[in-house]
């Protein structure tokens, strides 16, 4: 089998594995461990295949009549590889934590999301997590709005709905809002709780907490989600 043929089918097979495995997990066909293994193996195969195709192209060893398939496979490998690469590059320096909050001393408590998580998952782990968060994300802090708590709650609810998150619970009187967001690639469900308190001067303090239902580290996904919500509320 020629270098071009090996590279072409390696790039195609690897691209399919990387693209399909997360979808298989999203729809419940593949367990998480198997999906991760397929992505890792597929990524390795597509990289090797792409490199073989580049070498073949440089050496002008692509057989006549196979150019379209060869370069199509190479393009697919490059495009598909952007998903795992972007995730690794954006979250490569993230600490191995999965619970981010604007208030590490008195984090907002989950209520509706408790039943959707493993036992004890929604309990905040304390200073061990807080210390890592402060070191990695020193900008994560509550936001103060110059509107009364009821208006702040309405703004938070409208913002969460606009972002497309699923509302789990909406307690205007208690100033608590819970929702679930899903990650793009694997479709992981992450839960969010928003707590709104009166500052005593006509304004409101908004605290947010974002928690992954599975895994140890989150590659920075929860911190980014908290930042996104707070920025939208402060506009």
Secondary structure per residue as TSV (DSSP state, phi and psi in degrees):
chain	resnum	aa	ss	phi	psi
A	1	X	-	360.0	132.3
A	2	X	-	-74.1	161.8
A	3	X	H	-57.5	-41.5
A	4	X	H	-64.0	-42.5
A	5	X	H	-66.8	-43.8
A	6	X	H	-60.8	-45.7
A	7	X	H	-63.6	-40.8
A	8	X	H	-63.1	-51.2
A	9	X	H	-73.2	-27.9
A	10	X	H	-66.8	-43.3
A	11	X	H	-64.3	-39.7
A	12	X	H	-68.8	-49.1
A	13	X	H	-63.0	-42.7
A	14	X	H	-64.8	-41.0
A	15	X	H	-63.5	-41.9
A	16	X	H	-62.8	-43.1
A	17	X	H	-63.1	-45.5
A	18	X	H	-66.0	-36.4
A	19	X	H	-79.6	-36.7
A	20	X	H	-88.0	-33.3
A	21	X	H	-57.1	-47.7
A	22	X	H	-61.5	-37.7
A	23	X	H	-64.0	-40.4
A	24	X	H	-60.9	-36.7
A	25	X	H	-71.4	-39.2
A	26	X	H	-58.5	-40.6
A	27	X	T	-94.3	6.1
A	28	X	T	87.3	11.6
A	29	X	S	-86.3	-27.7
A	30	X	S	-121.9	132.3
A	31	X	-	-66.7	157.6
A	32	X	H	-59.1	-44.5
A	33	X	H	-59.6	-43.5
A	34	X	H	-67.9	-39.3
A	35	X	H	-62.4	-44.1
A	36	X	H	-61.5	-43.0
A	37	X	H	-63.1	-40.9
A	38	X	H	-66.4	-38.3
A	39	X	H	-64.5	-45.3
A	40	X	H	-63.1	-46.4
A	41	X	H	-66.0	-43.7
A	42	X	H	-62.4	-39.3
A	43	X	H	-63.7	-42.2
A	44	X	H	-62.5	-44.8
A	45	X	H	-64.8	-42.7
A	46	X	H	-70.0	-32.6
A	47	X	H	-65.8	-46.0
A	48	X	H	-62.4	-43.8
A	49	X	H	-61.9	-43.5
A	50	X	H	-63.9	-40.7
A	51	X	H	-63.9	-41.2
A	52	X	H	-62.0	-39.1
A	53	X	H	-68.7	-37.6
A	54	X	H	-63.9	-43.9
A	55	X	H	-62.4	-43.1
A	56	X	H	-62.9	-39.1
A	57	X	H	-67.9	-41.6
A	58	X	H	-64.5	-38.7
A	59	X	T	-85.9	0.3
A	60	X	T	58.1	48.1
A	61	X	-	-111.9	22.5
A	62	X	-	-85.7	117.3
A	63	X	-	-60.1	141.9
A	64	X	T	-57.5	139.1
A	65	X	T	90.8	-8.5
A	66	X	-	-110.3	5.6
A	67	X	H	-58.9	-44.0
A	68	X	H	-62.7	-46.4
A	69	X	H	-65.4	-41.5
A	70	X	H	-63.4	-51.6
A	71	X	H	-72.6	-28.1
A	72	X	H	-65.8	-41.5
A	73	X	H	-64.8	-40.3
A	74	X	H	-64.7	-42.9
A	75	X	H	-64.1	-41.1
A	76	X	H	-62.4	-41.7
A	77	X	H	-62.6	-42.1
A	78	X	H	-65.2	-45.3
A	79	X	H	-65.3	-47.4
A	80	X	H	-65.2	-36.2
A	81	X	H	-66.5	-17.9
A	82	X	H	-64.9	-29.4
A	83	X	H	-66.8	-56.8
A	84	X	H	-66.2	-33.7
A	85	X	H	-65.6	-43.1
A	86	X	H	-65.3	-37.4
A	87	X	H	-65.5	-42.3
A	88	X	H	-69.3	-40.0
A	89	X	H	-70.6	-39.8
A	90	X	H	-74.1	-29.6
A	91	X	H	-119.2	14.9
A	92	X	T	-62.6	-30.9
A	93	X	T	-96.8	8.1
A	94	X	-	-72.6	143.5
A	95	X	-	-71.9	160.9
A	96	X	S	-79.2	60.9
A	97	X	-	-129.0	161.3
A	98	X	-	-135.9	16.4
A	99	X	E	-136.0	112.9
A	100	X	E	-121.0	134.5
A	101	X	E	-143.8	151.2
A	102	X	S	-78.7	-12.2
A	103	X	-	-131.2	96.5
A	104	X	S	-79.0	-16.7
A	105	X	S	-85.3	-36.5
A	106	X	S	-139.3	71.5
A	107	X	-	-64.8	145.6
A	108	X	-	-56.0	139.2
A	109	X	-	-94.5	139.4
A	110	X	-	-81.4	145.4
A	111	X	S	-124.7	-64.5
A	112	X	T	-66.4	-31.6
A	113	X	T	-79.4	-10.5
A	114	X	G	-59.6	-45.0
A	115	X	G	-69.4	-16.7
A	116	X	G	-91.8	-6.6
A	117	X	S	-112.9	164.2
A	118	X	-	-63.6	152.5
A	119	X	T	-53.8	127.9
A	120	X	T	83.8	-7.7
A	121	X	T	-63.5	-36.4
A	122	X	T	-82.8	-4.4
A	123	X	S	-77.8	130.3
A	124	X	-	-70.2	137.2
A	125	X	-	-86.8	0.8
A	126	X	T	86.9	-151.0
A	127	X	H	-64.0	-31.2
A	128	X	H	-59.2	-40.1
A	129	X	H	-79.4	-41.8
A	130	X	H	-59.6	-41.3
A	131	X	H	-63.3	-42.2
A	132	X	H	-66.9	-38.2
A	133	X	H	-64.3	-46.3
A	134	X	H	-61.8	-36.1
A	135	X	H	-71.3	-38.5
A	136	X	H	-88.1	-34.7
A	137	X	-	-131.3	68.0
A	138	X	T	-65.3	-14.7
A	139	X	T	-83.9	-12.3
A	140	X	-	-72.1	112.6
A	141	X	-	-154.2	157.9
A	142	X	-	-64.7	158.5
A	143	X	E	-114.1	142.5
A	144	X	E	-106.7	128.1
A	145	X	E	-108.0	147.2
A	146	X	S	-91.5	36.2
A	147	X	S	-129.6	159.4
A	148	X	-	-65.7	159.1
A	149	X	H	-55.3	-39.1
A	150	X	H	-65.7	-38.4
A	151	X	H	-70.0	-36.8
A	152	X	H	-65.0	-38.9
A	153	X	H	-64.1	-44.9
A	154	X	H	-60.2	-39.2
A	155	X	H	-66.6	-42.0
A	156	X	H	-63.9	-43.2
A	157	X	H	-63.1	-44.8
A	158	X	H	-64.6	-37.5
A	159	X	H	-66.7	-45.0
A	160	X	H	-62.8	-41.6
A	161	X	H	-64.4	-39.5
A	162	X	H	-64.5	-32.7
A	163	X	T	-75.0	-10.6
A	164	X	T	85.7	15.2
A	165	X	-	-78.3	154.2
A	166	X	E	-87.3	123.8
A	167	X	E	-75.2	125.5
A	168	X	E	-94.6	-40.1
A	169	X	E	-157.0	144.0
A	170	X	E	-136.2	105.0
A	171	X	E	-117.8	87.8
A	172	X	T	-64.4	-40.4
A	173	X	T	-64.8	-37.1
A	174	X	T	-89.7	-3.8
A	175	X	T	66.2	34.7
A	176	X	E	-128.1	135.4
A	177	X	E	-135.3	128.5
A	178	X	E	-120.4	142.3
A	179	X	E	-150.7	167.0
A	180	X	E	-126.0	132.5
A	181	X	E	-116.1	151.9
A	182	X	E	-117.5	136.1
A	183	X	-	-69.8	155.5
A	184	X	S	-68.0	-46.5
A	185	X	S	-80.6	-64.1
A	186	X	S	-89.5	-11.0
A	187	X	-	73.2	29.7
A	188	X	-	-63.3	139.9
A	189	X	E	-91.4	122.8
A	190	X	E	-118.1	134.3
A	191	X	E	-99.6	144.9
A	192	X	E	-129.2	137.6
A	193	X	E	-125.6	134.1
A	194	X	E	-113.1	130.2
A	195	X	E	-120.6	129.2
A	196	X	E	-118.9	126.0
A	197	X	E	-127.4	155.7
A	198	X	E	-79.6	130.6
A	199	X	-	-83.5	-10.6
A	200	X	S	90.0	-5.0
A	201	X	S	-124.4	27.3
A	202	X	S	90.3	-2.3
A	203	X	-	-107.7	-173.3
A	204	X	E	-139.7	144.0
A	205	X	E	-104.9	131.6
A	206	X	E	-114.0	120.5
A	207	X	E	-111.3	145.7
A	208	X	E	-133.1	144.2
A	209	X	E	-135.6	133.4
A	210	X	E	-126.8	130.5
A	211	X	E	-134.3	131.9
A	212	X	E	-83.6	139.4
A	213	X	S	-77.1	-24.8
A	214	X	S	-132.7	160.2
A	215	X	-	89.8	170.9
A	216	X	S	-103.0	-57.3
A	217	X	-	-97.6	160.2
A	218	X	-	-124.0	7.0
A	219	X	T	56.8	28.2
A	220	X	T	83.7	6.1
A	221	X	H	-63.4	-42.6
A	222	X	H	-69.2	-38.9
A	223	X	H	-63.1	-41.7
A	224	X	H	-64.4	-36.4
A	225	X	H	-68.1	-42.1
A	226	X	H	-63.1	-44.8
A	227	X	H	-59.1	-44.0
A	228	X	H	-61.3	-45.3
A	229	X	H	-66.5	-45.6
A	230	X	H	-63.4	-39.4
A	231	X	H	-64.3	-40.5
A	232	X	H	-66.3	-38.0
A	233	X	H	-70.2	-32.2
A	234	X	H	-80.3	-12.7
A	235	X	-	-66.3	360.0
